[in-house]
Amino acid sequence: MVVTCRRDVPTKGQGDAHDITDMVAAALAASSCRAGTVTMFVVGSTAAVTTIEFEPGAVADLNRLLEMVAARETDYRHHLRWGDDNGSSHVRAALLGTSLTVPFADGKLVLGTWQGVYFVELDGPRSRKVTVYV
């Protein structure tokens, strides 16, 4: 059985982070599934989902690292093609990924003590759609 749940996540702009663990757990609870995997997918190529300890320091550290790896104020060939300035957003999303799969057992997500499911806006602001497949 596959259960699909879609949710809107309004974002404030680049670097806006959301803990979506409860949203994913609610979708899992709404299904009658007891074991398997749940996949989260962000519709769009400039946002991402990953796992992290969702606390301000870890979120700031990740944003700082993303700036070091894919700086916003750098020339990207993507800008030449479309005339926009979000090349770094595309690169960051490609590095982090637009989907994430987490196992579950006994109807509960299998996550570490401090591990959560994290959505990050890499462009924006936007109203993003996150789809959860159980």
PLY file of the C-alpha trace (Angstrom):
ply
format ascii 1.0
element vertex 134
property float x
property float y
property float z
element edge 133
property int vertex1
property int vertex2
end_header
0.00 0.00 0.00
1.23 3.51 -0.81
-0.11 6.53 1.06
0.62 10.00 -0.33
0.40 13.24 1.63
1.13 16.70 0.24
1.79 19.77 2.34
2.58 23.40 1.56
5.60 24.88 3.30
5.70 28.69 3.02
9.26 30.01 3.15
10.78 33.39 3.90
13.79 33.09 1.60
17.26 31.66 1.27
18.38 29.64 4.27
14.89 29.43 5.81
14.82 26.12 7.68
11.87 24.03 8.82
11.73 20.94 11.01
9.21 18.76 9.15
9.65 15.66 11.33
6.18 16.06 12.90
4.60 16.52 9.47
6.21 13.30 8.25
5.26 11.44 11.45
1.65 12.62 11.06
1.52 11.31 7.49
2.89 8.00 8.73
0.33 7.86 11.56
-2.48 8.55 9.08
-1.49 5.41 7.20
-2.04 1.99 8.68
1.49 0.95 7.80
3.63 -0.51 10.56
7.00 -1.02 8.82
8.64 0.13 5.64
10.03 3.38 4.33
8.76 6.92 4.01
10.09 9.19 1.29
9.90 12.97 1.39
10.22 14.87 -1.88
10.42 18.63 -2.43
8.82 19.75 -5.67
11.34 22.15 -7.18
15.05 22.29 -7.88
16.09 24.96 -5.37
15.06 23.47 -2.03
16.19 20.38 -0.17
15.44 17.87 2.55
17.97 16.16 4.78
18.45 15.05 8.37
20.09 17.19 11.01
19.84 18.02 14.68
17.43 20.90 14.27
18.91 23.54 16.52
20.08 27.05 15.59
23.81 26.28 15.77
23.66 23.24 13.49
21.40 25.06 11.02
23.78 28.06 10.98
26.76 25.73 10.51
25.10 24.06 7.53
24.23 27.42 5.94
27.83 28.61 6.48
29.21 25.44 4.89
26.85 25.80 1.92
28.12 29.36 1.45
31.70 28.06 1.44
30.93 25.32 -1.09
28.47 27.17 -3.34
28.81 30.89 -2.64
25.88 33.06 -3.66
28.10 35.89 -4.97
29.87 33.77 -7.58
29.35 33.67 -11.33
27.29 30.68 -12.44
26.67 29.72 -16.05
23.05 29.19 -15.09
22.75 32.97 -14.73
23.78 33.43 -18.36
21.09 31.05 -19.60
18.13 32.46 -17.68
19.23 35.92 -16.58
18.51 35.16 -12.94
20.83 34.84 -9.97
20.01 31.55 -8.30
22.76 29.30 -9.66
24.00 28.70 -6.12
20.50 27.58 -5.11
20.49 24.88 -7.80
23.98 23.68 -6.85
23.11 23.57 -3.15
19.92 21.58 -3.81
21.87 19.13 -5.97
24.37 18.62 -3.14
21.78 18.15 -0.38
19.08 16.43 -2.45
15.42 17.06 -3.06
14.34 13.75 -1.55
15.05 11.68 1.53
14.00 8.18 2.54
13.71 7.14 6.19
12.77 3.67 7.44
10.01 3.13 9.98
9.19 0.25 12.32
6.23 -0.29 14.63
4.63 2.75 13.00
7.46 5.10 14.10
10.25 6.78 12.14
13.65 5.22 12.79
15.64 8.33 13.71
18.43 9.00 16.19
17.80 10.83 19.45
18.47 14.30 18.02
17.98 13.49 14.34
15.09 15.14 12.54
13.84 15.69 9.03
14.85 19.14 7.87
13.56 21.18 4.93
15.67 24.11 3.73
14.77 26.83 1.26
17.74 27.60 -0.97
16.08 30.30 -3.10
12.70 31.84 -2.30
10.66 33.10 -0.75
8.24 30.50 -2.04
5.31 28.34 -1.16
6.92 24.91 -1.48
5.16 21.60 -1.85
6.52 18.66 0.10
5.15 15.25 -0.83
5.40 12.38 1.64
5.08 8.79 0.37
4.57 6.03 2.93
0 1
1 2
2 3
3 4
4 5
5 6
6 7
7 8
8 9
9 10
10 11
11 12
12 13
13 14
14 15
15 16
16 17
17 18
18 19
19 20
20 21
21 22
22 23
23 24
24 25
25 26
26 27
27 28
28 29
29 30
30 31
31 32
32 33
33 34
34 35
35 36
36 37
37 38
38 39
39 40
40 41
41 42
42 43
43 44
44 45
45 46
46 47
47 48
48 49
49 50
50 51
51 52
52 53
53 54
54 55
55 56
56 57
57 58
58 59
59 60
60 61
61 62
62 63
63 64
64 65
65 66
66 67
67 68
68 69
69 70
70 71
71 72
72 73
73 74
74 75
75 76
76 77
77 78
78 79
79 80
80 81
81 82
82 83
83 84
84 85
85 86
86 87
87 88
88 89
89 90
90 91
91 92
92 93
93 94
94 95
95 96
96 97
97 98
98 99
99 100
100 101
101 102
102 103
103 104
104 105
105 106
106 107
107 108
108 109
109 110
110 111
111 112
112 113
113 114
114 115
115 116
116 117
117 118
118 119
119 120
120 121
121 122
122 123
123 124
124 125
125 126
126 127
127 128
128 129
129 130
130 131
131 132
132 133
